[in-house]
Amino acid sequence: MYIGRFAPSPSGPLHFGSLIAALGSYFQAKANQGQWLVRIEDIDPPREMAGAADLILRTLEAYQLEWDGEVVYQSQRHHLYQQQIDAWLESGQAYYCQCTRKEIKESGGYYLGTCREKQLTNDNPSATRLRMTEPVYEFIDQKHGLLKIPQALADEDFIIKRRDGLFAYNLAVVLDDIDQGVTEVVRGADLIEPTGRQISLYKMLGKQPISYLHLPLAMGDNGQKLSKQNHAPAIDNLNPKPALLEAMHFLGFELSNDIETANLAEIIAWGVQNWQICQLPNTTEITPRFSKRAR
């Protein structure tokens, strides 16, 4: 059975770029008669906005994107992440590292395994790194075909727990996707490079890697992707139809006047019935041309 998911971080309200990711993952799941799960990736408290998680869920409801099952919160799963890290530390697959960002930058920008054989303890605050034994240099994207990962990035022993005690995104997302039975991840093209590391994690955990589909990024007029970090404006919960139609245009749908004048439920149902990966733009970045009705 197909199981997809939408996994926003609660660092702010959903914006147009978030809506694209939500719609793309929803349409792909439902077009495959599958489930669409929602997971709140709240493992980085310093970056989170109070009330954002609930606001995100209310926004999905306003756009009539109904999720299956219970919402999962990463903040309630720390014990599972630590359990895997402890197992890797015991086996020697993971180790402590005290290298600073400055030191890594000075050595060329990639971590070169400096602490790999030092057998450091965690008496002083240390990051935890994973020995890379299953590097992934390329993978197949469902839209873009063969995508390559820079060798230095693929070979790097990457961090699975930060020096400040917070769990790393790559570890948490893979353990959660495995636990939830996710079969395909549909998300923005800004996450193409982390995909290589995540496939490596599947292999190191003895699991079959899943498939990936990366959607084009919505870019602002300033050339930056629309993101919470770049202060992208929140989408409108009270009048969702204009942004919904714009996002569907962005995803390659050709909308007739009948569809544009339909209600939200009818538009979403039509999107599920007519969704095809081949309709997606071939590029990984697009500056949306918002129509007057969506402003």
Secondary structure as UniProt FT lines:
FT   STRAND          3..6
FT   HELIX           16..31
FT   TURN            32..33
FT   STRAND          35..40
FT   HELIX           45..47
FT   TURN            50..51
FT   HELIX           52..62
FT   TURN            63..64
FT   STRAND          72..73
FT   HELIX           74..76
FT   HELIX           78..91
FT   STRAND          94..97
FT   HELIX           101..106
FT   TURN            107..108
FT   TURN            114..117
FT   STRAND          127..130
FT   STRAND          138..141
FT   TURN            142..144
FT   STRAND          145..148
FT   HELIX           151..155
FT   STRAND          159..161
FT   TURN            163..164
FT   HELIX           169..179
FT   TURN            180..181
FT   STRAND          184..188
FT   HELIX           189..191
FT   HELIX           192..204
FT   TURN            205..206
FT   STRAND          211..215
FT   STRAND          217..219
FT   TURN            221..222
FT   TURN            228..231
FT   HELIX           241..250
FT   TURN            251..252
FT   HELIX           257..260
FT   HELIX           264..274
FT   HELIX           277..279
FT   STRAND          285..286
FT   HELIX           292..294
//
